[in-house]
């Protein structure tokens, strides 16, 4: 019996993309930022894990088409209207930082979407 061991070297690169938000519901196309990061590495093939580290954000792969983006916003606003009554927004009933936002609707919207996407780097580069 012959035993063989195959060892693959894996390169890992970690980057953080920061976005400034100005409204309660915004959609950003981060594909160009990811492509720029991939262009600065010598990694030819692999996986790109895009992960949101915040509870009121989401990562979704979809078309960057203006009217579709407006449809997505309309859909999310119907699912969790900002003006509805939410227990989470009763800031006077819980201990919170002074700058705590009234954002239960944002948490609910984010719950319906995903927090990450795992993408083949060949898809991003082409």
N, CA and C atoms as an extended XYZ file, in Angstrom:
378
Properties=species:S:1:pos:R:3:atomname:S:1:resname:S:1:resid:I:1 pbc="F F F"
N         0.845       -1.169        0.000 N   UNK     1
C         0.000        0.000        0.000 CA  UNK     1
C         0.894        1.238        0.000 C   UNK     1
N         0.549        2.204       -0.839 N   UNK     2
C         1.305        3.448       -0.942 CA  UNK     2
C         0.416        4.578       -0.437 C   UNK     2
N         0.949        5.354        0.450 N   UNK     3
C         0.211        6.510        0.964 CA  UNK     3
C         0.796        7.770        0.354 C   UNK     3
N        -0.057        8.660       -0.040 N   UNK     4
C         0.401        9.921       -0.617 CA  UNK     4
C        -0.196       11.074        0.175 C   UNK     4
N         0.592       12.072        0.358 N   UNK     5
C         0.129       13.280        1.037 CA  UNK     5
C         0.276       14.435        0.062 C   UNK     5
N        -0.788       15.139       -0.137 N   UNK     6
C        -0.760       16.309       -1.012 CA  UNK     6
C        -0.983       17.534       -0.133 C   UNK     6
N        -0.082       18.470       -0.236 N   UNK     7
C        -0.179       19.679        0.579 CA  UNK     7
C        -0.364       20.872       -0.352 C   UNK     7
N        -1.362       21.645       -0.075 N   UNK     8
C        -1.617       22.861       -0.828 CA  UNK     8
C        -1.297       24.062        0.050 C   UNK     8
N        -0.574       25.000       -0.485 N   UNK     9
C        -0.326       26.249        0.236 CA  UNK     9
C        -1.493       27.191       -0.037 C   UNK     9
N        -2.037       27.738        0.996 N   UNK    10
C        -3.173       28.646        0.863 CA  UNK    10
C        -2.733       30.042        1.276 C   UNK    10
N        -2.976       30.988        0.399 N   UNK    11
C        -2.700       32.384        0.724 CA  UNK    11
C        -4.000       33.030        1.190 C   UNK    11
N        -3.898       33.786        2.237 N   UNK    12
C        -5.072       34.479        2.764 CA  UNK    12
C        -4.747       35.960        2.877 C   UNK    12
N        -5.676       36.760        2.446 N   UNK    13
C        -5.528       38.211        2.575 CA  UNK    13
C        -6.789       38.742        3.233 C   UNK    13
N        -6.614       39.615        4.182 N   UNK    14
C        -7.737       40.187        4.919 CA  UNK    14
C        -7.752       41.694        4.699 C   UNK    14
N        -8.862       42.203        4.267 N   UNK    15
C        -9.017       43.645        4.046 CA  UNK    15
C       -10.348       44.083        4.641 C   UNK    15
N       -10.408       45.321        5.058 N   UNK    16
C       -11.657       45.897        5.559 CA  UNK    16
C       -12.047       47.043        4.635 C   UNK    16
N       -13.277       46.995        4.160 N   UNK    17
C       -13.832       48.077        3.343 CA  UNK    17
C       -14.776       48.860        4.249 C   UNK    17
N       -14.554       50.154        4.349 N   UNK    18
C       -15.394       51.000        5.193 CA  UNK    18
C       -16.268       51.880        4.311 C   UNK    18
N       -17.538       51.956        4.651 N   UNK    19
C       -18.472       52.809        3.925 CA  UNK    19
C       -19.123       53.779        4.903 C   UNK    19
N       -19.243       55.021        4.504 N   UNK    20
C       -19.973       56.001        5.304 CA  UNK    20
C       -21.417       56.027        4.822 C   UNK    20
N       -22.332       55.906        5.748 N   UNK    21
C       -23.750       55.941        5.390 CA  UNK    21
C       -24.344       57.275        5.820 C   UNK    21
N       -25.367       57.702        5.089 N   UNK    22
C       -25.972       59.002        5.350 CA  UNK    22
C       -27.491       58.929        5.471 C   UNK    22
N       -28.079       57.796        5.091 N   UNK    23
C       -29.526       57.623        5.159 CA  UNK    23
C       -29.831       56.302        5.846 C   UNK    23
N       -31.093       56.114        6.193 N   UNK    24
C       -31.443       54.873        6.898 CA  UNK    24
C       -31.438       53.651        5.980 C   UNK    24
N       -31.541       53.857        4.669 N   UNK    25
C       -31.499       52.739        3.721 CA  UNK    25
C       -30.695       53.166        2.498 C   UNK    25
N       -29.549       52.539        2.319 N   UNK    26
C       -28.684       52.844        1.187 CA  UNK    26
C       -28.166       51.546        0.583 C   UNK    26
N       -27.913       51.577       -0.709 N   UNK    27
C       -27.342       50.427       -1.405 CA  UNK    27
C       -26.042       50.881       -2.058 C   UNK    27
N       -24.983       50.137       -1.794 N   UNK    28
C       -23.665       50.440       -2.354 CA  UNK    28
C       -23.204       49.282       -3.230 C   UNK    28
N       -22.625       49.607       -4.370 N   UNK    29
C       -21.974       48.607       -5.204 CA  UNK    29
C       -20.503       48.572       -4.787 C   UNK    29
N       -20.093       47.506       -4.113 N   UNK    30
C       -18.703       47.410       -3.658 CA  UNK    30
C       -17.837       46.564       -4.600 C   UNK    30
N       -18.405       46.145       -5.728 N   UNK    31
C       -17.645       45.343       -6.688 CA  UNK    31
C       -16.352       46.035       -7.128 C   UNK    31
N       -16.377       47.328       -7.491 N   UNK    32
C       -15.118       47.975       -7.890 CA  UNK    32
C       -14.064       47.966       -6.775 C   UNK    32
N       -14.475       48.131       -5.534 N   UNK    33
C       -13.524       48.097       -4.416 CA  UNK    33
C       -12.901       46.705       -4.286 C   UNK    33
N       -13.715       45.669       -4.451 N   UNK    34
C       -13.205       44.299       -4.367 CA  UNK    34
C       -12.269       44.017       -5.541 C   UNK    34
N       -12.653       44.458       -6.731 N   UNK    35
C       -11.789       44.271       -7.902 CA  UNK    35
C       -10.449       44.978       -7.717 C   UNK    35
N       -10.466       46.187       -7.162 N   UNK    36
C        -9.219       46.917       -6.911 CA  UNK    36
C        -8.335       46.162       -5.924 C   UNK    36
N        -8.936       45.608       -4.877 N   UNK    37
C        -8.163       44.840       -3.896 CA  UNK    37
C        -7.563       43.588       -4.530 C   UNK    37
N        -8.345       42.905       -5.361 N   UNK    38
C        -7.840       41.701       -6.022 CA  UNK    38
C        -6.713       42.023       -6.998 C   UNK    38
N        -6.780       43.188       -7.607 N   UNK    39
C        -5.745       43.579       -8.567 CA  UNK    39
C        -4.398       43.833       -7.895 C   UNK    39
N        -4.401       44.061       -6.595 N   UNK    40
C        -3.146       44.344       -5.879 CA  UNK    40
C        -2.542       43.096       -5.247 C   UNK    40
N        -3.089       41.935       -5.530 N   UNK    41
C        -2.570       40.694       -4.959 CA  UNK    41
C        -2.045       39.786       -6.063 C   UNK    41
N        -1.190       38.857       -5.696 N   UNK    42
C        -0.684       37.899       -6.680 CA  UNK    42
C        -1.490       36.602       -6.670 C   UNK    42
N        -2.582       36.581       -5.962 N   UNK    43
C        -3.438       35.391       -5.911 CA  UNK    43
C        -4.198       35.297       -7.231 C   UNK    43
N        -4.041       34.179       -7.936 N   UNK    44
C        -4.639       34.010       -9.257 CA  UNK    44
C        -6.057       33.446       -9.206 C   UNK    44
N        -6.284       32.483       -8.336 N   UNK    45
C        -7.588       31.835       -8.217 CA  UNK    45
C        -7.911       31.693       -6.743 C   UNK    45
N        -9.184       31.688       -6.437 N   UNK    46
C        -9.547       31.506       -5.040 CA  UNK    46
C       -10.962       31.946       -4.750 C   UNK    46
N       -11.202       32.135       -3.509 N   UNK    47
C       -12.510       32.550       -3.033 CA  UNK    47
C       -12.385       33.908       -2.358 C   UNK    47
N       -13.412       34.710       -2.531 N   UNK    48
C       -13.503       35.995       -1.849 CA  UNK    48
C       -14.709       35.909       -0.927 C   UNK    48
N       -14.470       36.057        0.349 N   UNK    49
C       -15.559       36.078        1.323 CA  UNK    49
C       -15.815       37.528        1.685 C   UNK    49
N       -17.002       38.000        1.381 N   UNK    50
C       -17.408       39.359        1.732 CA  UNK    50
C       -18.392       39.216        2.879 C   UNK    50
N       -18.054       39.819        4.010 N   UNK    51
C       -18.828       39.632        5.234 CA  UNK    51
C       -19.109       40.979        5.879 C   UNK    51
N       -20.337       41.174        6.290 N   UNK    52
C       -20.715       42.397        6.994 CA  UNK    52
C       -20.575       42.173        8.489 C   UNK    52
N       -19.866       43.071        9.133 N   UNK    53
C       -19.638       42.932       10.569 CA  UNK    53
C       -20.657       43.717       11.392 C   UNK    53
N       -21.700       44.204       10.783 N   UNK    54
C       -22.680       44.998       11.513 CA  UNK    54
C       -24.063       44.375       11.387 C   UNK    54
N       -24.866       44.552       12.404 N   UNK    55
C       -26.178       43.887       12.461 CA  UNK    55
C       -27.264       44.598       11.661 C   UNK    55
N       -26.980       45.766       11.119 N   UNK    56
C       -27.984       46.453       10.301 CA  UNK    56
C       -27.514       46.618        8.857 C   UNK    56
N       -26.595       45.764        8.442 N   UNK    57
C       -26.142       45.786        7.054 CA  UNK    57
C       -26.243       44.384        6.460 C   UNK    57
N       -26.163       44.328        5.146 N   UNK    58
C       -26.267       43.034        4.468 CA  UNK    58
C       -25.380       43.043        3.230 C   UNK    58
N       -25.052       41.856        2.774 N   UNK    59
C       -24.274       41.667        1.551 CA  UNK    59
C       -25.134       40.842        0.596 C   UNK    59
N       -25.372       41.381       -0.583 N   UNK    60
C       -26.232       40.706       -1.557 CA  UNK    60
C       -25.617       40.871       -2.942 C   UNK    60
N       -25.662       39.815       -3.726 N   UNK    61
C       -25.233       39.906       -5.123 CA  UNK    61
C       -26.482       40.102       -5.972 C   UNK    61
N       -26.480       41.182       -6.753 N   UNK    62
C       -27.609       41.454       -7.627 CA  UNK    62
C       -27.157       42.426       -8.709 C   UNK    62
N       -28.059       42.779       -9.595 N   UNK    63
C       -27.742       43.725      -10.661 CA  UNK    63
C       -27.613       45.130      -10.092 C   UNK    63
N       -26.677       45.886      -10.644 N   UNK    64
C       -26.526       47.292      -10.278 CA  UNK    64
C       -27.287       48.121      -11.308 C   UNK    64
N       -28.591       47.971      -11.286 N   UNK    65
C       -29.464       48.668      -12.233 CA  UNK    65
C       -30.350       49.606      -11.420 C   UNK    65
N       -30.352       50.863      -11.776 N   UNK    66
C       -30.985       51.919      -10.987 CA  UNK    66
C       -32.429       51.616      -10.588 C   UNK    66
N       -33.235       51.172      -11.521 N   UNK    67
C       -34.653       50.940      -11.206 CA  UNK    67
C       -34.827       49.712      -10.310 C   UNK    67
N       -34.004       48.697      -10.514 N   UNK    68
C       -34.055       47.530       -9.633 CA  UNK    68
C       -33.653       47.928       -8.217 C   UNK    68
N       -32.634       48.758       -8.085 N   UNK    69
C       -32.197       49.199       -6.760 CA  UNK    69
C       -33.318       49.950       -6.039 C   UNK    69
N       -34.068       50.756       -6.773 N   UNK    70
C       -35.221       51.443       -6.167 CA  UNK    70
C       -36.304       50.440       -5.781 C   UNK    70
N       -36.517       49.413       -6.615 N   UNK    71
C       -37.481       48.357       -6.272 CA  UNK    71
C       -37.070       47.637       -4.991 C   UNK    71
N       -35.784       47.371       -4.851 N   UNK    72
C       -35.287       46.695       -3.647 CA  UNK    72
C       -35.558       47.551       -2.418 C   UNK    72
N       -35.279       48.840       -2.506 N   UNK    73
C       -35.540       49.742       -1.383 CA  UNK    73
C       -37.030       49.771       -1.036 C   UNK    73
N       -37.871       49.859       -2.052 N   UNK    74
C       -39.322       49.872       -1.824 CA  UNK    74
C       -39.768       48.591       -1.142 C   UNK    74
N       -39.271       47.470       -1.607 N   UNK    75
C       -39.606       46.166       -1.029 CA  UNK    75
C       -39.201       46.101        0.444 C   UNK    75
N       -37.983       46.509        0.744 N   UNK    76
C       -37.498       46.455        2.130 CA  UNK    76
C       -38.279       47.405        3.034 C   UNK    76
N       -38.617       48.574        2.522 N   UNK    77
C       -39.401       49.530        3.326 CA  UNK    77
C       -40.797       48.991        3.629 C   UNK    77
N       -41.357       48.210        2.716 N   UNK    78
C       -42.665       47.590        2.978 CA  UNK    78
C       -42.548       46.499        4.036 C   UNK    78
N       -41.437       45.757        4.017 N   UNK    79
C       -41.233       44.690        5.001 CA  UNK    79
C       -41.094       45.230        6.415 C   UNK    79
N       -40.388       46.334        6.555 N   UNK    80
C       -40.123       46.903        7.886 CA  UNK    80
C       -40.176       48.427        7.797 C   UNK    80
N       -41.383       48.980        7.810 N   UNK    81
C       -41.508       50.437        7.704 CA  UNK    81
C       -40.825       51.155        8.874 C   UNK    81
N       -40.107       52.196        8.558 N   UNK    82
C       -39.375       52.954        9.573 CA  UNK    82
C       -40.314       53.569       10.606 C   UNK    82
N       -41.541       53.872       10.203 N   UNK    83
C       -42.488       54.557       11.091 CA  UNK    83
C       -43.310       53.614       11.969 C   UNK    83
N       -43.180       52.308       11.780 N   UNK    84
C       -43.919       51.365       12.634 CA  UNK    84
C       -43.395       51.416       14.067 C   UNK    84
N       -44.195       50.912       14.989 N   UNK    85
C       -43.829       50.874       16.412 CA  UNK    85
C       -43.019       49.605       16.670 C   UNK    85
N       -41.800       49.768       17.189 N   UNK    86
C       -40.930       48.641       17.509 CA  UNK    86
C       -40.447       48.774       18.950 C   UNK    86
N       -40.457       47.682       19.687 N   UNK    87
C       -40.004       47.684       21.077 CA  UNK    87
C       -38.538       48.101       21.191 C   UNK    87
N       -37.742       47.688       20.245 N   UNK    88
C       -36.311       48.012       20.248 CA  UNK    88
C       -36.073       49.531       20.253 C   UNK    88
N       -37.018       50.271       19.698 N   UNK    89
C       -36.868       51.723       19.605 CA  UNK    89
C       -37.234       52.460       20.892 C   UNK    89
N       -37.736       51.763       21.895 N   UNK    90
C       -38.059       52.387       23.186 CA  UNK    90
C       -36.768       52.573       23.978 C   UNK    90
N       -35.969       53.525       23.558 N   UNK    91
C       -34.645       53.716       24.148 CA  UNK    91
C       -34.714       54.052       25.635 C   UNK    91
N       -35.796       54.680       26.057 N   UNK    92
C       -35.937       55.050       27.468 CA  UNK    92
C       -36.163       53.829       28.366 C   UNK    92
N       -36.436       52.681       27.780 N   UNK    93
C       -36.689       51.464       28.564 CA  UNK    93
C       -35.483       50.523       28.613 C   UNK    93
N       -34.375       50.938       28.057 N   UNK    94
C       -33.178       50.096       28.086 CA  UNK    94
C       -31.924       50.958       28.202 C   UNK    94
N       -30.857       50.335       28.619 N   UNK    95
C       -29.592       51.048       28.762 CA  UNK    95
C       -28.903       51.076       27.399 C   UNK    95
N       -28.669       52.281       26.907 N   UNK    96
C       -28.076       52.450       25.576 CA  UNK    96
C       -27.078       53.606       25.592 C   UNK    96
N       -26.160       53.609       24.650 N   UNK    97
C       -25.269       54.768       24.513 CA  UNK    97
C       -26.075       56.018       24.147 C   UNK    97
N       -25.509       57.165       24.409 N   UNK    98
C       -26.199       58.421       24.145 CA  UNK    98
C       -26.549       58.604       22.669 C   UNK    98
N       -25.716       58.078       21.794 N   UNK    99
C       -25.938       58.252       20.355 CA  UNK    99
C       -26.647       57.053       19.704 C   UNK    99
N       -27.314       56.239       20.501 N   UNK   100
C       -28.017       55.048       19.986 CA  UNK   100
C       -29.086       55.462       18.975 C   UNK   100
N       -29.041       54.918       17.768 N   UNK   101
C       -30.059       55.272       16.773 CA  UNK   101
C       -31.366       54.509       16.991 C   UNK   101
N       -32.431       55.077       16.488 N   UNK   102
C       -33.735       54.409       16.471 CA  UNK   102
C       -33.748       53.613       15.162 C   UNK   102
N       -33.466       52.303       15.246 N   UNK   103
C       -33.201       51.570       14.006 CA  UNK   103
C       -33.705       50.130       13.994 C   UNK   103
N       -34.769       49.851       14.705 N   UNK   104
C       -35.301       48.480       14.684 CA  UNK   104
C       -35.626       48.047       13.255 C   UNK   104
N       -36.170       48.957       12.465 N   UNK   105
C       -36.504       48.627       11.077 CA  UNK   105
C       -35.262       48.173       10.306 C   UNK   105
N       -34.119       48.777       10.583 N   UNK   106
C       -32.878       48.388        9.901 CA  UNK   106
C       -32.447       46.978       10.280 C   UNK   106
N       -32.593       46.629       11.550 N   UNK   107
C       -32.274       45.266       11.986 CA  UNK   107
C       -33.190       44.253       11.286 C   UNK   107
N       -34.471       44.583       11.187 N   UNK   108
C       -35.430       43.663       10.565 CA  UNK   108
C       -35.165       43.508        9.067 C   UNK   108
N       -34.843       44.599        8.406 N   UNK   109
C       -34.497       44.509        6.977 CA  UNK   109
C       -33.269       43.625        6.783 C   UNK   109
N       -32.248       43.847        7.587 N   UNK   110
C       -31.005       43.084        7.457 CA  UNK   110
C       -31.232       41.599        7.706 C   UNK   110
N       -32.169       41.271        8.602 N   UNK   111
C       -32.460       39.858        8.890 CA  UNK   111
C       -32.988       39.116        7.674 C   UNK   111
N       -33.636       39.821        6.758 N   UNK   112
C       -34.221       39.168        5.586 CA  UNK   112
C       -33.190       38.960        4.472 C   UNK   112
N       -32.015       39.548        4.640 N   UNK   113
C       -30.953       39.445        3.643 CA  UNK   113
C       -29.816       38.612        4.211 C   UNK   113
N       -28.689       38.578        3.538 N   UNK   114
C       -27.571       37.763        4.026 CA  UNK   114
C       -26.444       38.655        4.549 C   UNK   114
N       -25.645       38.096        5.437 N   UNK   115
C       -24.520       38.852        5.995 CA  UNK   115
C       -23.222       38.591        5.244 C   UNK   115
N       -23.239       37.634        4.310 N   UNK   116
C       -21.999       37.341        3.591 CA  UNK   116
C       -22.285       36.730        2.223 C   UNK   116
N       -21.271       36.806        1.384 N   UNK   117
C       -21.277       36.143        0.080 CA  UNK   117
C       -19.893       35.557       -0.133 C   UNK   117
N       -19.839       34.349       -0.644 N   UNK   118
C       -18.585       33.672       -0.964 CA  UNK   118
C       -18.517       33.589       -2.487 C   UNK   118
N       -17.523       34.240       -3.068 N   UNK   119
C       -17.478       34.422       -4.513 CA  UNK   119
C       -16.174       33.866       -5.069 C   UNK   119
N       -16.255       33.154       -6.172 N   UNK   120
C       -15.045       32.726       -6.868 CA  UNK   120
C       -14.347       33.963       -7.410 C   UNK   120
N       -13.055       34.096       -7.164 N   UNK   121
C       -12.340       35.301       -7.601 CA  UNK   121
C       -12.332       35.441       -9.116 C   UNK   121
N       -12.492       34.352       -9.847 N   UNK   122
C       -12.528       34.460      -11.303 CA  UNK   122
C       -13.784       35.196      -11.756 C   UNK   122
N       -14.865       35.095      -10.985 N   UNK   123
C       -16.079       35.835      -11.318 CA  UNK   123
C       -15.879       37.326      -11.114 C   UNK   123
N       -15.136       37.687      -10.103 N   UNK   124
C       -14.934       39.094       -9.780 CA  UNK   124
C       -13.955       39.752      -10.742 C   UNK   124
N       -12.979       38.997      -11.220 N   UNK   125
C       -11.940       39.578      -12.068 CA  UNK   125
C       -12.381       39.810      -13.504 C   UNK   125
N       -13.396       39.116      -13.967 N   UNK   126
C       -13.785       39.232      -15.376 CA  UNK   126
C       -14.915       40.196      -15.565 C   UNK   126
